[in-house]
Every structure is written in C-alpha cells, then in structure tokens.
Amino acid sequence: MVSIVRSRLLNIILTIAAIVLVVAVVFVGLVSVFQERIAFQPQGPPYPKVHSSLRVDYSATDGQPLIGYLIGRPDSIHGLVLAFHGNADMAALQIDWAEQVAMHTGMAVMLAEYRGYAGLSGKPSYGASQLDADAAYAYARDHLHIPANRIAFFGHSLGSAVASELAMRHRPFALLLQSPFTSVRDMARILIGRHPSAFTWNLVSRIHFNTVGIVRQLDVPVSVAHGEQDGLIPLDMGREVFSAAKVKGQWLVVPDASHNDVMLRGGASYWRWFATSLLQDSVALR
C-alpha cells in the first residue's frame, strides 16, 4: 500500500513538473515573439509620396532590398549625417527634418529605412536592424563615396540604439542621440514595473540594445538631446547615456519637449546643439 501511494505521489509530482515546464516554455516563447513586436512597430499604408530623385536603393548582405532618402549634396565637403528613426516612424516622414539639418549644417543627410517599414518586404528584428544599418553605411561609403571620417551617425529613440551599435562596428566622426534609452533591459523595467533579473533577461531576451554600455567604449564624441517632459523614455535615461560617454560632445535638455517634439520645442537651441555636435572639438552646452 505504501509503495502504491509513493508511486501515485511521484506521478503527481512529475505531472506537475511537466506542466510547469510546458508553461515556462510557452511563456518564454511568447515573450520572445512579442518583445520584437513591441520594439518594432512599422506603420501600414498609405505611405508618404516622395520624389523619386531623393530615393536610393540598396540591399543588405542577406539580400534584403532596402531604401533610403538622400537630402543635400553628398559631395559636400562637410560630409554626411546617416540617420535612423524611431520604432513607429518612417524615413520618409523625416525629410523635412533632414532638409533643416542640411540648411543648418551644410551636411547631406541619408535617411535609412528598416526592412518591414514603408512597404518594404522582410520582418524587422534586432538582428535585422544590424544588417540594415550596415547596409546603409556601406552604401554611403562605397556608392556615395563619403570618406569614413566624414560620416556622422544620428538616431532618435530606437534609432539611437541602432546608431550606437553601428558606431561600434564602423566609427563615425560624431554620434548624435535624440531621446535615447539606456538599454532594452532598463526599458523592460519601465514596462513591467520591475527590473528583470539577469538570469531571466538572458533567458527570454532576443533584443540586446545597450546604449549606455556602448558609449562607455566609443572613442568618438557622443551628444545627447532630450525632452524634459518625455513620458516614453525618461530624461534620466538620456542623462545617464551622456554621463556614461567616454568622449562627451553636447548635452541639451529641452524644457517643454516630450518624446517627438524636441526639434520643434528646442528651436534655435536644438540647431545650435546639432551643429556644434558635429564639431569634433566641441564643448558641452550649458
């Protein structure tokens, strides 16, 4: 009788353990899938109409067709700003901003698009963002013939992480980050209300953006602009990124700005920040 009870108890324990294991596997799978859907949110049609003369076409090393938009003269002696947009934005929507950059700095601007955005085929992901950024850089260097020491990187929001990772692989002469987050793990804390443990994060994470860790290693000036009223990515994150930078460029806080209106609210101070950030021997704005 005792052996029967023990056998039944063992079966119950094994059944419970199997259920827990299945639930854990399903949970990890769901988290892995949905985290990239949160990080990358391409808009659907209709898409902005852009004059064909501004469009450039190129491909990633995995064969994925990509597009970008070129504003200004790529043969400008001032160089090129390679720009990456946020997670729910589109390169075509940044053309007005790029025209302002060209006017205020004399530099050309290439607005890079991600796969899965603006009607492009493919699925955006963390790994794909690296391939797409590398492809945009290769196009600027090899097809537009911009010297590597005359290319600066700019990124807004998610694009700040893409630009920072690109700077680890291909050195720009300056890195400009607008409304950056420190790391994806820190953003997870904001979303779920607690900081995931290192074990849990390593188990479920498919996205490894860590801007604050990257800027500690970069030997290029890192400049940061952030809206004081940013309710999506807190100002403290932008401040932490700038404080961590090995080489500090410009720091700008726009008091009345939120996440997407730093340029509009910043006005002249924003453009002074931008232009001065492109000077390699700059001193941080106060």
C-alpha positions in Angstrom: 0.0 0.0 0.0 2.8 2.4 0.9 4.6 1.7 -2.4 1.3 2.4 -4.3 0.9 5.8 -2.5 4.5 6.7 -3.2 4.1 5.8 -6.9 1.0 7.9 -7.2 2.7 10.8 -5.4 5.7 10.5 -7.7 3.4 10.5 -10.8 1.6 13.6 -9.5 4.9 15.4 -8.9 6.2 14.5 -12.4 2.9 15.6 -13.9 3.1 19.0 -12.1 6.7 19.4 -13.1 5.9 18.7 -16.8 3.0 21.2 -16.7 5.3 23.8 -15.2 7.9 23.1 -17.8 5.4 23.4 -20.6 4.1 26.7 -19.2 7.6 28.0 -18.8 8.5 27.1 -22.4 5.3 28.7 -23.7 5.9 31.9 -21.6 9.5 32.2 -22.9 8.2 31.7 -26.5 5.5 34.3 -26.2 7.9 36.9 -24.6 10.5 36.3 -27.3 7.9 36.8 -30.0 6.1 39.8 -28.6 9.2 41.8 -27.5 10.2 42.4 -31.1 6.7 43.4 -32.0 6.9 46.0 -29.2 10.3 47.2 -30.2 9.5 47.4 -34.0 6.1 48.8 -34.9 6.0 49.6 -38.7 3.0 51.7 -39.8 0.7 50.4 -42.5 -0.3 52.2 -45.7 -0.9 54.7 -47.1 2.8 55.7 -47.2 4.1 59.2 -47.9 4.8 60.0 -51.5 8.4 61.1 -52.0 10.0 62.4 -55.2 12.0 59.6 -56.8 15.1 61.9 -57.1 15.5 61.6 -53.3 15.3 57.8 -53.1 18.3 55.5 -53.0 18.0 51.7 -53.3 20.5 49.2 -51.8 20.5 45.8 -50.3 21.6 44.2 -47.0 24.1 41.3 -47.1 21.3 38.8 -46.7 19.8 40.1 -49.9 17.0 42.1 -48.3 16.1 45.1 -50.5 16.2 48.4 -48.7 15.6 52.1 -49.4 16.7 55.4 -48.1 16.4 59.1 -48.9 19.3 61.4 -49.7 18.9 65.1 -48.8 21.5 67.6 -49.8 24.7 67.2 -51.8 26.6 64.0 -50.9 29.8 65.6 -52.3 29.6 68.3 -49.7 33.0 68.9 -48.0 31.1 68.9 -44.7 30.2 65.3 -45.0 27.0 63.2 -44.3 24.7 62.5 -41.4 23.4 58.9 -41.5 20.1 59.0 -39.6 18.0 56.2 -38.1 14.4 56.8 -37.0 12.3 55.5 -34.1 10.2 52.3 -33.8 6.9 53.6 -35.1 8.2 56.2 -37.6 9.3 56.1 -41.2 12.3 57.6 -43.0 10.1 59.4 -45.5 8.5 61.3 -42.6 11.9 62.8 -41.6 12.6 64.5 -44.9 11.5 68.0 -43.6 13.8 67.5 -40.6 16.7 66.4 -42.9 16.2 69.5 -45.0 16.6 71.6 -41.9 19.8 69.7 -41.0 21.3 70.3 -44.4 20.4 74.0 -44.2 21.8 74.5 -40.6 25.0 72.4 -41.0 25.8 72.2 -44.7 25.9 68.4 -44.5 24.0 66.0 -46.6 21.6 63.6 -44.8 20.8 60.0 -45.6 17.6 58.7 -44.0 17.9 54.9 -43.7 14.8 52.7 -43.7 14.4 49.4 -42.0 13.0 46.2 -43.6 9.3 45.7 -43.0 8.8 49.5 -42.9 7.3 51.8 -45.6 6.1 48.8 -47.6 9.4 47.0 -47.7 9.4 43.3 -47.5 11.0 41.4 -44.6 10.5 41.3 -40.9 12.1 43.9 -38.6 14.1 42.4 -35.7 17.1 43.1 -33.6 19.5 41.1 -35.8 17.9 42.6 -39.0 18.5 46.1 -37.7 22.2 45.5 -37.6 22.2 44.2 -41.2 20.1 47.1 -42.3 22.3 49.7 -40.6 25.5 48.1 -42.0 23.9 48.2 -45.5 23.1 51.9 -45.2 26.6 52.7 -44.0 28.1 50.6 -46.9 26.0 52.5 -49.4 27.1 55.9 -48.1 30.8 54.9 -48.0 31.0 52.8 -51.2 28.4 54.2 -53.5 28.2 57.8 -52.4 32.0 57.8 -51.8 31.8 59.6 -48.5 35.0 59.2 -46.6 34.5 57.3 -43.3 35.9 60.2 -41.3 33.2 62.5 -42.7 30.2 60.4 -41.8 28.3 61.1 -38.6 25.5 59.0 -37.1 22.2 60.2 -35.7 19.5 58.2 -34.1 16.1 59.1 -32.5 14.6 56.8 -29.8 15.0 53.2 -31.1 17.2 54.7 -33.8 19.6 55.9 -31.1 20.3 52.3 -30.2 20.7 51.3 -33.8 23.1 54.2 -34.5 25.1 53.4 -31.3 25.6 49.7 -32.2 26.6 50.8 -35.8 29.2 53.1 -34.2 30.8 50.0 -32.5 31.3 48.4 -35.9 32.0 51.4 -38.1 33.5 54.5 -36.4 31.7 57.8 -37.2 33.3 61.2 -36.5 30.4 62.0 -34.2 27.4 60.2 -32.7 24.2 62.3 -32.1 21.4 60.7 -30.0 18.0 62.2 -29.5 15.7 60.8 -26.8 17.9 57.7 -26.2 17.1 54.9 -23.8 19.9 53.3 -21.7 19.2 49.7 -22.6 16.3 47.4 -23.5 16.5 45.8 -20.1 16.0 49.1 -18.4 13.0 49.8 -20.7 11.6 46.4 -19.7 11.7 47.7 -16.1 9.5 50.7 -17.1 7.0 48.5 -19.0 6.6 45.7 -16.3 7.3 47.8 -13.2 10.4 45.8 -12.0 13.9 45.1 -13.3 14.2 41.6 -14.8 16.9 39.5 -13.1 20.0 38.9 -15.2 19.0 35.2 -15.4 15.5 35.9 -16.6 16.7 38.5 -19.1 19.3 36.3 -20.6 16.8 33.5 -20.9 14.0 35.4 -22.7 15.6 38.4 -24.4 16.0 38.5 -28.1 16.9 42.2 -28.2 20.2 43.3 -26.7 20.4 47.1 -27.3 22.7 48.5 -24.5 23.5 52.1 -25.5 24.9 53.1 -22.1 27.3 50.2 -22.3 28.4 51.1 -25.8 29.1 54.8 -25.3 31.4 53.9 -22.4 33.7 52.4 -25.1 33.4 54.7 -28.0 36.3 57.0 -28.9 34.0 59.5 -30.7 32.1 62.5 -29.3 28.6 61.4 -28.1 26.0 64.1 -28.0 22.5 63.8 -26.4 19.4 65.9 -26.7 16.3 65.0 -24.6 12.9 66.5 -23.8 12.4 67.2 -20.2 8.7 66.1 -20.4 9.4 62.9 -22.2 6.8 60.4 -20.9 8.1 57.5 -23.0 11.8 57.5 -22.4 12.6 59.4 -19.2 15.0 62.3 -19.2 17.1 60.5 -16.7 17.9 57.8 -19.3 19.3 60.5 -21.7 21.3 62.0 -18.9 22.7 58.6 -18.0 23.7 57.9 -21.6 25.5 61.3 -21.8 27.2 60.8 -18.4 28.5 57.4 -19.4 30.0 58.6 -22.7 33.8 58.1 -22.8 34.0 61.2 -25.1 31.4 63.8 -24.3 30.0 66.0 -27.1 26.9 68.2 -26.4 24.2 67.8 -23.9 20.8 69.6 -24.4 17.6 69.5 -22.4 14.6 71.0 -24.0 12.3 72.0 -21.1 8.9 71.9 -22.8 9.6 69.0 -25.1 8.2 65.4 -24.9 9.4 62.5 -26.9 8.7 63.5 -30.5 8.9 67.3 -30.5 12.5 68.0 -29.3 13.3 69.8 -32.6 10.1 71.9 -32.6 10.3 72.9 -29.0 14.1 73.3 -29.0 14.2 75.8 -31.9 17.4 77.7 -32.2 19.0 75.8 -29.2 18.3 72.5 -30.9 20.0 73.6 -34.1 22.9 75.0 -32.1 23.2 71.7 -30.3 23.1 69.8 -33.6 25.7 72.0 -35.5 28.1 72.1 -32.5 27.8 68.4 -32.0 29.3 67.9 -35.5 32.5 69.8 -34.4 35.0 67.3 -33.0 36.5 69.7 -30.5 33.1 70.9 -29.1 32.3 71.8 -25.5 29.1 70.8 -23.9 26.3 73.3 -24.0 25.1 74.6 -20.6 
